[in-house]
Amino acid sequence: MLLSEYDYNLPEELIAQMPADKRENSKMMVLDRSNRAISHKHFYDIVDLIEPNSLLVMNNTKVLPARLIGHKDTGAKIEVFLLKQTDDRFLENDIQDPMWRVKRLRLWDVLIKPSKRIKPETTIKISDELSVRAVKRLEENGEWLVELIFEGNNVLNVLHRNGNIPLPPYIERKIPNDDLKKLDFERYQTVYAKDEGSVAAPTAGLHFTNEILQKLKDKGVELCEVTLNVGLGTFRPVQCENVLEHKMHSETFEISAHAAEQITRAKQEGRPVIAVGTTTVRTLETAFQQFGKICECHSASELFIYPPYKFNVIDNLITNFHLPKSTLLMLVSALAGKDFIFEAYKEAIENKYRFFSYGDCMYIS
C-alpha cells in the first residue's frame, strides 16, 4: 500500500470551479462491477438505474459557515477554519471556573493560516461582534484550540453573520461578491441537509433535487437518512508513503432508531443498500464494526477503508470523482477494484468530466 499507487494526473481545467447549471444535469459515469462495464449518463438518469425496493441512504448533515477571515492587532490577515466544537480539551484551570460549561460551548478545534504567526492568547478580530482567542496549539500542521468570543449564546447566528461557506482550496474565489457567496451558500448544501455540523459538504448528495427524490419514492425506493459531521478526517491529505501509517481524524456520526430499523430490514430482506457518498459508507461500516449490527447509536468514526476491505452493509455507491492520493480514492478502489477505478478515471478525463466537489459523479453498481 504505497501512496504513489493512488496518484493520477488531472488537467487543472477539469477541476470544477462552479456547480452545474442545475443539480441534476451533472454527468454521471456508471460502473457495473459484474461485467466491468462503463457507461455514460446524466444524474437525472439515476431514477432509471436504482431498482424498486432499494434502500437509498443519505448523509443529512449541513455545512457550517466555518471559514472566518480576520486580522491580528498588527493588521496581519489570518484565516480561521472551524473544524468542530471541542470535547474535553479545555484548560485544567477552566474546570474551576463556574462558567466553564458556557465556555466549553465556545471552544473549537480549528485550523489557522498562517499558523506560525499565532501564539497562545493571540486574539484575531473577525468583526465588531466576533473575535477568536488562541488557547493552545494542538498540532504542528496549524490545528489549534480556540475560544470564540461574542455576546449571547447562539453561536450559529453569529457564524451566519460573520462566516463564509468553507469551500475546498481548489475552488478559487479570487474576487468574492454577494452573488457568488449566495450561490455557494445554496449549492454547497444538499437539498435534504438538516442540522449544521460539517465543515465540508457530503458532495455526492449535491446532485439530488427534491423532484428526483420524489420520483425515486414513487418508484418504490425507500429513503433513509443518517448523519456524519464531515471534518478533517474526510479531506485531510495522506502524507506518508506507507498508506497504512495514515491515521484518520475522528468524525461524529448518528443513526436514529428509525434509520437502524430501515437498514436492518433491508439487509434481512436482501434488498440493495445504496450509499450516497463516502461519508455514508463510513457511517454504516463503522457502526457495523463497532456494534456488530446497525443499531441506534451516536458514536465517532476513525475508519480508514482501503483495499482489500469486506463491505458489510453497503452494496452500491453514488460518489464524486476524488483527489489523487486521497483516502476517498482508496475507499472507492476498495469497492470497485483499484484497476477498474483507475480505468474509469482515465476515461473520465478523456471525456472531460468535471472533478471534485462541484464536479460530476459516478454510480458504482
Helices and strands as residue ranges (DSSP letters): G 3-6, G 12-14, G 23-25, E 27-32, E 37-42, G 43-45, H 46-49, E 55-59, E 62-63, E 67-71, E 77-85, G 92-96, H 100-104, E 107-113, G 115-117, E 123-125, E 131-137, E 143-149, H 155-162, H 178-187, E 196-198, G 203-207, H 210-219, E 222-228, H 232-235, G 243-245, E 251-255, H 257-268, E 273-276, H 278-291, E 297-301, E 316-320, H 327-336, H 338-350, E 361-364
